[in-house]
Amino acid sequence: MPNDITLKNNGIMRAVDQIAKGAGRLGLPLYSCASSKRTYTQHQLLVLVVLRQLMVRSYRGLADLV
């Protein structure tokens, strides 16, 4: 059973890596506006949204994980 968990985590990590790289290639700006708080980049937020969908979690569940 641990191998299944490891494989799933590796797949998720590969997906996160591809999404982060793809966001940069698509020309997504780092921040939405010049006066943003700059806590997270748009690339990081995109990864979190997609990760939430892949893991079928709520925003609170994802926040507990992160």
TIMI-2910 file (N, C-alpha, C, CB; in pm, 1 decimal, decimal comma, always signed):
<rs>
+----------+----------+----------+----------+----------+----------+----------+----------+----------+----------+----------+----------+------+
!      n_x !      n_y !      n_z !     ca_x !     ca_y !     ca_z !      c_x !      c_y !      c_z !     cb_x !     cb_y !     cb_z ! resn !
+----------+----------+----------+----------+----------+----------+----------+----------+----------+----------+----------+----------+------+
!    +81,0 !   -121,3 !     +0,0 !     +0,0 !     +0,0 !     +0,0 !    +84,9 !   +127,1 !     +0,0 !    -91,9 !     +0,2 !   +120,0 !  Met !
!   +198,8 !   +133,7 !    +72,0 !   +279,3 !   +255,6 !    +67,2 !   +327,9 !   +288,9 !    -73,4 !   +397,8 !   +242,3 !   +159,4 !  Pro !
!   +349,2 !   +187,4 !   -157,8 !   +392,5 !   +214,7 !   -294,6 !   +285,6 !   +289,4 !   -372,3 !   +427,6 !    +85,0 !   -366,1 !  Asn !
!   +157,9 !   +256,2 !   -349,0 !    +49,0 !   +327,3 !   -416,0 !    +46,6 !   +474,0 !   -375,4 !    -85,5 !   +261,6 !   -383,9 !  Asp !
!    +67,8 !   +499,9 !   -247,6 !    +69,9 !   +637,6 !   -198,6 !   +188,3 !   +712,5 !   -257,8 !    +76,0 !   +640,6 !    -44,6 !  Ile !
!   +303,9 !   +647,8 !   -263,2 !   +422,7 !   +710,1 !   -319,0 !   +402,1 !   +741,6 !   -467,1 !   +544,8 !   +619,2 !   -300,0 !  Thr !
!   +345,7 !   +648,1 !   -541,0 !   +321,0 !   +671,6 !   -682,8 !   +222,3 !   +785,5 !   -704,2 !   +269,2 !   +544,9 !   -748,9 !  Leu !
!   +119,8 !   +790,6 !   -622,1 !    +21,7 !   +898,3 !   -634,3 !    +87,5 !  +1032,9 !   -603,2 !    -98,5 !   +873,5 !   -539,8 !  Lys !
!   +168,7 !  +1037,8 !   -498,0 !   +237,4 !  +1162,7 !   -463,0 !   +334,2 !  +1203,7 !   -572,9 !   +312,5 !  +1147,6 !   -329,7 !  Asn !
!   +404,9 !  +1107,5 !   -631,3 !   +495,9 !  +1140,2 !   -740,6 !   +420,1 !  +1195,8 !   -859,6 !   +575,9 !  +1017,4 !   -782,3 !  Asn !
!   +304,3 !  +1138,8 !   -888,2 !   +222,6 !  +1188,3 !   -998,8 !   +173,0 !  +1329,1 !   -973,4 !   +105,0 !  +1096,2 !  -1022,7 !  Gly !
!   +133,4 !  +1354,7 !   -852,0 !    +86,9 !  +1488,6 !   -816,1 !   +201,5 !  +1587,9 !   -823,0 !    +24,8 !  +1488,8 !   -675,6 !  Ile !
!   +319,3 !  +1548,3 !   -775,7 !   +433,5 !  +1638,6 !   -779,9 !   +475,2 !  +1666,8 !   -924,0 !   +550,9 !  +1579,8 !   -701,2 !  Met !
!   +467,8 !  +1565,8 !  -1010,4 !   +498,7 !  +1588,8 !  -1151,9 !   +398,6 !  +1685,1 !  -1213,5 !   +499,3 !  +1456,2 !  -1229,7 !  Arg !
!   +271,4 !  +1669,9 !  -1177,6 !   +168,0 !  +1759,5 !  -1230,1 !   +191,7 !  +1902,4 !  -1182,0 !    +27,5 !  +1711,4 !  -1187,5 !  Ala !
!   +225,0 !  +1918,3 !  -1055,5 !   +252,2 !  +2051,4 !   -999,9 !   +370,3 !  +2115,6 !  -1072,6 !   +280,9 !  +2042,5 !   -847,6 !  Val !
!   +474,1 !  +2037,6 !  -1098,2 !   +591,7 !  +2088,9 !  -1167,9 !   +554,8 !  +2133,7 !  -1309,1 !   +702,5 !  +1982,0 !  -1172,8 !  Asp !
!   +476,9 !  +2053,0 !  -1379,0 !   +437,1 !  +2087,4 !  -1515,3 !   +348,3 !  +2211,3 !  -1518,9 !   +364,9 !  +1970,3 !  -1579,9 !  Gln !
!   +259,7 !  +2224,2 !  -1422,1 !   +170,3 !  +2340,6 !  -1417,1 !   +250,7 !  +2467,4 !  -1392,0 !    +62,7 !  +2322,7 !  -1307,3 !  Ile !
!   +344,4 !  +2460,4 !  -1299,5 !   +426,9 !  +2577,6 !  -1268,3 !   +509,0 !  +2620,0 !  -1389,7 !   +519,9 !  +2547,9 !  -1149,2 !  Ala !
!   +566,3 !  +2523,8 !  -1459,6 !   +643,9 !  +2556,0 !  -1578,9 !   +554,1 !  +2610,4 !  -1690,2 !   +719,5 !  +2432,1 !  -1628,1 !  Lys !
!   +437,0 !  +2549,8 !  -1704,7 !   +343,6 !  +2593,0 !  -1808,5 !   +292,7 !  +2734,0 !  -1785,8 !   +227,1 !  +2498,1 !  -1816,0 !  Gly !
!   +272,1 !  +2771,3 !  -1660,3 !   +224,4 !  +2906,2 !  -1629,4 !   +325,2 !  +3010,3 !  -1675,4 !   +197,7 !  +2921,2 !  -1478,7 !  Ala !
!   +451,1 !  +2980,6 !  -1658,9 !   +554,4 !  +3072,7 !  -1704,3 !   +560,9 !  +3080,7 !  -1856,1 !   +689,0 !  +3031,1 !  -1649,3 !  Gly !
!   +546,0 !  +2966,2 !  -1921,1 !   +551,7 !  +2963,4 !  -2067,8 !   +431,3 !  +3032,9 !  -2129,6 !   +559,5 !  +2819,4 !  -2118,0 !  Arg !
!   +317,7 !  +3029,0 !  -2062,3 !   +197,9 !  +3092,9 !  -2115,9 !   +201,4 !  +3244,8 !  -2102,6 !    +75,5 !  +3039,0 !  -2046,2 !  Leu !
!   +297,6 !  +3295,6 !  -2029,9 !   +308,6 !  +3439,1 !  -2014,3 !   +222,3 !  +3495,2 !  -1903,3 !   +273,8 !  +3505,2 !  -2141,3 !  Gly !
!   +181,3 !  +3409,4 !  -1810,9 !   +103,3 !  +3455,6 !  -1696,5 !   +190,3 !  +3547,9 !  -1611,9 !    +50,7 !  +3335,6 !  -1612,0 !  Leu !
!   +145,7 !  +3670,8 !  -1586,5 !   +228,3 !  +3762,4 !  -1506,9 !   +243,5 !  +3711,0 !  -1363,6 !   +166,8 !  +3904,2 !  -1506,3 !  Pro !
!   +351,0 !  +3748,0 !  -1299,0 !   +374,1 !  +3702,0 !  -1162,1 !   +269,0 !  +3755,5 !  -1066,2 !   +512,6 !  +3743,8 !  -1115,2 !  Leu !
!   +227,8 !  +3879,2 !  -1085,3 !   +129,1 !  +3940,7 !   -995,9 !    +17,5 !  +4001,4 !  -1078,9 !   +194,7 !  +4048,8 !   -905,2 !  Tyr !
!   -103,0 !  +4003,4 !  -1021,5 !   -218,6 !  +4050,3 !  -1097,7 !   -218,4 !  +4201,2 !  -1119,3 !   -345,5 !  +4010,1 !  -1027,6 !  Ser !
!   -161,0 !  +4276,9 !  -1026,6 !   -152,7 !  +4421,6 !  -1044,2 !    -29,7 !  +4475,1 !   -970,7 !   -282,0 !  +4491,1 !   -992,8 !  Cys !
!     +4,9 !  +4596,8 !  -1001,5 !   +127,4 !  +4655,2 !   -945,4 !   +118,5 !  +4676,0 !   -794,4 !   +157,2 !  +4787,8 !  -1013,1 !  Ala !
!     -2,0 !  +4693,0 !   -741,8 !    -15,9 !  +4720,9 !   -598,8 !    -62,4 !  +4598,4 !   -519,0 !   -113,8 !  +4835,3 !   -578,2 !  Ser !
!    -39,4 !  +4478,3 !   -572,7 !    -81,2 !  +4357,3 !   -500,7 !     +7,0 !  +4336,4 !   -377,8 !    -74,7 !  +4232,8 !   -593,6 !  Ser !
!    -42,3 !  +4255,8 !   -282,9 !    +31,1 !  +4231,8 !   -158,8 !   +156,8 !  +4147,1 !   -180,2 !    -59,4 !  +4163,9 !    -58,2 !  Lys !
!   +163,2 !  +4077,3 !   -289,7 !   +278,3 !  +3993,8 !   -326,3 !   +306,7 !  +3883,3 !   -225,1 !   +401,1 !  +4080,0 !   -341,5 !  Arg !
!   +200,1 !  +3827,5 !   -169,8 !   +213,7 !  +3713,8 !    -80,6 !   +241,0 !  +3588,6 !   -162,3 !    +87,5 !  +3696,3 !     +6,2 !  Thr !
!   +161,2 !  +3567,2 !   -266,4 !   +177,6 !  +3454,1 !   -357,1 !   +178,9 !  +3505,0 !   -499,6 !    +65,4 !  +3349,4 !   -337,4 !  Tyr !
!   +254,6 !  +3437,7 !   -586,1 !   +252,8 !  +3473,9 !   -728,0 !   +131,7 !  +3408,5 !   -793,6 !   +385,1 !  +3430,3 !   -799,3 !  Thr !
!    +97,8 !  +3455,6 !   -912,1 !    -13,2 !  +3396,6 !   -986,7 !    +17,5 !  +3250,9 !  -1021,4 !    -41,5 !  +3477,6 !  -1115,0 !  Gln !
!   +145,3 !  +3219,5 !  -1044,4 !   +184,9 !  +3081,9 !  -1074,9 !   +155,8 !  +2991,2 !   -955,0 !   +335,4 !  +3075,3 !  -1112,8 !  His !
!   +189,1 !  +3036,4 !   -835,2 !   +164,8 !  +2957,5 !   -715,0 !    +15,4 !  +2938,7 !   -690,5 !   +229,9 !  +3024,0 !   -594,0 !  Gln !
!    -62,6 !  +3043,1 !   -714,1 !   -207,4 !  +3033,1 !   -694,2 !   -269,6 !  +2935,6 !   -794,0 !   -273,0 !  +3171,6 !   -707,5 !  Leu !
!   -221,6 !  +2937,3 !   -917,7 !   -271,2 !  +2844,4 !  -1018,1 !   -240,3 !  +2700,5 !   -977,4 !   -209,9 !  +2875,7 !  -1155,5 !  Leu !
!   -120,1 !  +2677,0 !   -928,7 !    -81,5 !  +2542,9 !   -883,5 !   -171,8 !  +2498,4 !   -768,4 !    +67,4 !  +2540,4 !   -839,5 !  Val !
!   -201,4 !  +2586,1 !   -675,7 !   -287,6 !  +2549,9 !   -562,9 !   -429,3 !  +2515,7 !   -608,1 !   -292,0 !  +2663,6 !   -461,6 !  Leu !
!   -482,9 !  +2589,9 !   -704,1 !   -617,7 !  +2562,1 !   -752,8 !   -621,7 !  +2426,4 !   -823,4 !   -665,1 !  +2674,1 !   -848,2 !  Val !
!   -523,3 !  +2400,3 !   -907,7 !   -520,1 !  +2272,4 !   -979,3 !   -493,9 !  +2157,5 !   -882,5 !   -412,4 !  +2274,6 !  -1089,8 !  Val !
!   -407,5 !  +2177,8 !   -785,7 !   -379,0 !  +2075,2 !   -685,1 !   -504,6 !  +2042,9 !   -604,9 !   -265,8 !  +2121,3 !   -590,8 !  Leu !
!   -581,7 !  +2143,3 !   -573,4 !   -707,0 !  +2121,4 !   -501,2 !   -800,9 !  +2034,7 !   -583,1 !   -774,3 !  +2255,1 !   -467,3 !  Arg !
!   -806,9 !  +2059,2 !   -713,2 !   -891,9 !  +1979,0 !   -800,6 !   -840,7 !  +1835,4 !   -812,5 !   -900,4 !  +2043,0 !   -938,8 !  Gln !
!   -709,2 !  +1818,3 !   -826,2 !   -652,1 !  +1684,2 !   -839,7 !   -673,7 !  +1600,7 !   -714,3 !   -503,5 !  +1693,2 !   -870,6 !  Leu !
!   -663,2 !  +1663,4 !   -599,4 !   -674,0 !  +1590,0 !   -474,1 !   -817,3 !  +1583,5 !   -422,2 !   -585,2 !  +1653,4 !   -370,1 !  Met !
!   -910,5 !  +1646,4 !   -493,0 !  -1052,9 !  +1649,4 !   -457,0 !  -1067,9 !  +1691,3 !   -310,4 !  -1119,4 !  +1510,0 !   -481,4 !  Val !
!  -1021,2 !  +1809,2 !   -281,7 !  -1029,2 !  +1864,1 !   -146,6 !  -1096,6 !  +2000,3 !   -150,6 !   -888,9 !  +1875,0 !    -83,0 !  Arg !
!  -1144,7 !  +2042,3 !    -34,6 !  -1197,9 !  +2177,3 !    -21,8 !  -1080,6 !  +2272,4 !     -0,1 !  -1301,6 !  +2187,1 !    +95,5 !  Ser !
!  -1108,5 !  +2401,1 !     -2,0 !  -1001,6 !  +2496,8 !    +22,8 !   -946,6 !  +2481,0 !   +164,7 !  -1051,9 !  +2640,1 !     +0,7 !  Tyr !
!  -1033,7 !  +2452,8 !   +260,8 !   -986,7 !  +2431,7 !   +397,6 !   -900,9 !  +2307,0 !   +408,7 !  -1104,4 !  +2421,7 !   +492,8 !  Arg !
!   -940,1 !  +2201,9 !   +340,1 !   -862,8 !  +2078,3 !   +341,3 !   -725,4 !  +2098,9 !   +280,2 !   -936,9 !  +1968,5 !   +266,7 !  Gly !
!   -719,1 !  +2177,9 !   +174,6 !   -590,9 !  +2207,2 !   +113,0 !   -506,3 !  +2296,7 !   +202,5 !   -611,3 !  +2272,6 !    -22,8 !  Leu !
!   -568,6 !  +2391,3 !   +269,9 !   -494,8 !  +2479,5 !   +361,1 !   -437,4 !  +2399,9 !   +477,9 !   -586,3 !  +2592,4 !   +413,4 !  Ala !
!   -510,2 !  +2299,2 !   +525,4 !   -457,9 !  +2214,0 !   +632,3 !   -338,1 !  +2134,3 !   +583,4 !   -566,9 !  +2119,1 !   +684,1 !  Asp !
!   -340,8 !  +2095,2 !   +458,0 !   -230,5 !  +2018,4 !   +398,8 !   -106,8 !  +2103,9 !   +380,2 !   -272,6 !  +1959,4 !   +264,8 !  Leu !
!   -128,6 !  +2226,9 !   +336,5 !    -15,7 !  +2316,8 !   +307,3 !    +29,7 !  +2373,9 !   +439,5 !    -55,0 !  +2431,7 !   +205,4 !  Val !
+----------+----------+----------+----------+----------+----------+----------+----------+----------+----------+----------+----------+------+
</rs>
